[in-house]
């Protein structure tokens, strides 16, 4: 994402099924579950319906409302 070089602050994005549209340039978004910053180049998980970003698979699982299976 070289075109964002020099951008700082929180980005505003529109999440689609296979892509992301940048509404307002920035360097990061905030995870809806953990509150941690996610650099745009590291963003891999999001929810289109809720328009939320997630830092990792575990946070995405929680964000989508799934409960992990218990290890027995």
N, C-alpha and C positions, 0 to 999 in steps of 0.2 A: 504494500500500500504506500508506495513512494509519493503519491499525490497528496498524502496527508502529512508529509514531512513538515515539521514545524508547528503542526496543530497541537494545541494543549487544551486541557479542560475536558469536561464531559461531552461526549458526542450525543446527538439525537438521531436515532435510527428508525427505519421502518423495516420490520422483519417480514420477509416473504418465505415461501417454502424452500427455495433453493438459493436465495440471495438476500442481500441486505442493501437497502437504499439509504444513503447518508442524507439526512435532512439538515443537520447542523454539524459542521466539522468539529472534531475533537480527538483526543488521544485515547479515550477509554469510555466504557460504559460501566454501570454498577450492577453487580449480580443481585437479582431480585430476592434470593434466598439468604445469602451470606452478607451482603452489603459490601463485599470486596470489589475493588476496581479490576476490570478486565481490559487489558490493552486490546485495541481493535484487531491487531494482527494475531492475537491469541483467541479470539472469539470463535467458538465452535458450536455452542449450544444455545438455542433460543426457542421460545414458544410463540408461534405466529398468532394464535388466538389471543393470548394475553399480552403480546408485545413486550415480552420480558427476556432478558439475557441471563445466562447461568455460567458460572465459572468453570464447572466440571460436570461430569456425568452424574455424580451423587447429588449435586444441587439441582440438576435438571430433573432427576427422578422425583425429588421432593416438590419442585416447582410444577411438575405435571400432575401432582397429587397421588403418585404411586407410593406404596409402602414397600420397603425392601422385604424380601422373604427372610424368615428367621432361619438361622443355620442350626440344624438339628443333627 
